[in-house]
Amino acid sequence: MEVTSNKTFQVSADIDYVWSVLNEPEQVVVCVPGAQLTETIDEDHFKGKVTIKIGPVTAKFNGKIEFTQRDSSKYEMAMEGTGADISGKGGATMNMSLSLKALETGTEVTCIMSVSITGRIAQFGARMIEAVNNKLFDQFIQNFSNLLARENVETDAEFIAAEAEPVKAASLVGSVILSELKKKFGKKVDLE
């Protein structure tokens, strides 16, 4: 099952600063819900793990990510990632491209990401996976914006430790279901 996300968002930081942070996976990984960097192989290759819990299903992926393109003159980069569920019951691949555009008040970030998932997580179906992916992406955007707003990213161990928690998507699933119900039945749906 494959889902694709195309997001454009703005951050209130200079384009060169945003580019420098994006080129430091140790900094960016703390913004990705449930992700952890486990090894730096070289400047373009890394190993890591991601843990996602959706309802009763927990998937733990060990994987590799590679920068396949970095063009600082155009502020564009691309990455590929592969991972295997440690239970042996599935896997995931990811392709992502990022581009930056300078604005008067900061930087516009455009990201296109394609994720292909097999195994236990895929049983939830494309609509649920896409909705959960969008919620996780929104969390990343918020975390990344918060990271850029901090003055000393490189030495802020407290921020890094606080953001390294695994993602528990159960509340995301609830908000996704509520969102789908609202789309179907109108804004008056309330589960309180």
N, C-alpha and C positions, 0 to 999 in steps of 0.2 A: 504494500500500500504506500502510495506516495502523496505527500502534501507539499504545496508550494506557498510560501509567504512572500509578499512584496510590501515592505514597509519603508516609509520615509518619515523621518522625525528631525527635530531641531534641538540642538544643544547650545547653551550659552557660553561656549568656549571657542577660542581661536582655532582655525583649521589646522595649523601646524601642531598645536598641542593635542588636538583630537587624533591626528595622524600618529603622533609619537606614542600615545597611549594604546591605540589599536595595534601598534607594532610590538607591544609588550604583552604576550599572552598571560604572563603571571598576573598582570593587572586586570585584563579583560575577563579571565576565567571566574573571578569573584563576582562578576555581574551575571553569570549564567546560572540560573537556578539548578541546584543539584550537581554542579560540575566541579571537578577538582583536577588540577594539573599534577601529574605524578612524575613526569620525567621530561627534561629538555634534551632532545637528541642532538640537535644543532639549531641554527637560527631559523630554519624553516620547518622542522619536524619535531612533533611533541607527542607524548603519551598522556592519557588522562582517563578519568572515569566519570560516569554520570549515573545518578540514581534517581529514578522517577517512581512514585507510588500513585497509582490511579485506582481508587476504590480498594478492592482486596488484592490487586496485582502490583507487585513491586518488581521492577526491572532494573538490574544493575549492569551497565555496559562498560567494558574496558575497551579502549580504542586508541586510534592514532589520528592526528590531524596534521595537515600539511598546508603551508602557504604555497599555492601554485602560481601566484602572481602578486607582485608588489611594485607599483609604479608611483613613486613619490612625486613625479612631475605632474601626473594627472590625478593624484590622490585616489587611486583605485587599487583594490586588492581582491584576491580570490583565495578560497580555502576549500579543501576536500577533507572529509573525515569518514572513517569507518569504525564500527564498533561491533562487538559481539556480546550478547547477553551472557553473563558468567554462568548461568544455569544451562547454557547450551541450547536454549529454546528460542533463538531469534537473533536478530541483528539489526543494524541501522547503518545507512550511509547518508552523508550530508554534503551538499555543494552550496557554497555561499559566495556571493560577490558583494562587495561594499564599494561605494563611491562617496566622496565628500565634495561639498560645494560651499565656498565661503559666502557668508551673508554679512550684512552690516552688524547684526546683533549676535553673531556666532557662526555656527556651522550646520548645514543640512546634511544628514546622513541618509543615504538610500541603500537598502539591503534587500537582496533577493536570495531566498534560501529555499532549497528543495531538500526534503527529508524523505527517505524511503525506509519503512519499518516492516520487519517480519517478526513473527512470534506472538507472545502473549499480549503485548500492548496492542498489536494490530487487530485483535479480536473486538476492540471497542468500535471499529468502523471508521471510515474516512471523515465523516462529519465531526465526530467526537475528537478524533486525533487532531484535526485541523483547528477545532475550537480550543482545545487544550494547548496546542502549539502557539496559537495566537495569544492566549493568556500568558504563557511562559515568555513569549517574545516581548509582550508589554512589560512584564516584570524586568526583563533584561534592560529594556529602554530606560525604565525608571532607575534601576541600579546603576546603569552606565552614566546617566545624567547626574546622579548623586555623586558618583566617583569623580567625574570631571569637575564638579563644583567644589571639591575639596582642594585645599591649596597644595598639600604635599602628598601626592598619591604614593610616591615610592616608599615613604616611611610610615605610612598610616596603618600599622599592623592591627589596630583595633577595628578599623573598617573592614580589612581583609578577613579577620577572624569572624566578624559578625555576619558577613555575607557568604561564608563558605558552607552554610547549612544545606543539607539535602532538600530537594523539593518534595513536598507532600501535596500531590495534586488533588486530593480529595475535596478540599475547599474549592479548587479550580473547577472540578467536575460539577460541584453544586452550582457555582456561578454560571458555568456553561449551560447546564440544564435550565436554570432560571432564565438565562438570556434567550435560549431557544423557545421556551414557553412564552416569553414576552413577545418574541417575533410572531409566534403563531396566534396568540390570543390577545395581543395588545398589551399596553403598559400597565394594566390593572392587576397583573399577576403578582402575588405577594405570598411568600412561604413562611412568614413569621408566625 
